[in-house]
Amino acid sequence: LEGARGLSSRVTMGTPSSAELSLSQTALAAAKVLVGPLARRVSDKVGQGTRRTSSGGFAVDLVEGSFSFTRAWIQGVVVSSNSGVVSFVVDDGTGALTVDARAVAKQLLRKKVKFSPPREGSYVQVIGAVVPPGESVEKLTLKAHKVIAVDDPNREALWHAETLQLYREVYSV
């Protein structure tokens, strides 16, 4: 399972006598999530589903009593794009999420590469920090640090199967 370290309900590290770590204690690179459940968790229990981290970001508890994560990995179809503010909206079939790609554009500009937001109808993979509505944004937003156009006709179906497996076998532990 890409994108995560130690994704199993129990992880044994070191020798057999080592203590086992539960998933909630394991650091995730980015949690693969569906937009709908993420949005419901963040907005249904304002203040209960998210909390501030020591670095000033937000951590999300996707399932009560489960692990927390600060970065999410989503995939879906771009349904609208605004090149003026370098943002776009991704819909994965369970919900839509605004993606702020300014950091990606700045990073590419430093390398003298022009960033063009994905076109409407493109299928994309986005990894970034979860920002709940409130102080800095009007609605749930993903501050992207990676945006990849995916040109595989099977990728959407595979993504749903992959995330479903994670929800059943890992996230709900």
Buried (B, 14 or more C-beta within 10 A) or exposed (E): EEBBEBBBEEBEEEEEEEEEBEBEEBEBBBBBBBBBBBBEBBBEEEEEBBEEEEEEBBBBBBBEEBBBBBBBBBBBBBEEBEEEEBBBBBBBEBBBBBBBBEBBBEBBEEEEEEBEBBEEEBBBBBBBBBBBBEEEEEBBBBBBBBBEEBEEEEBBEEBBEBBEEBBEEBBEB
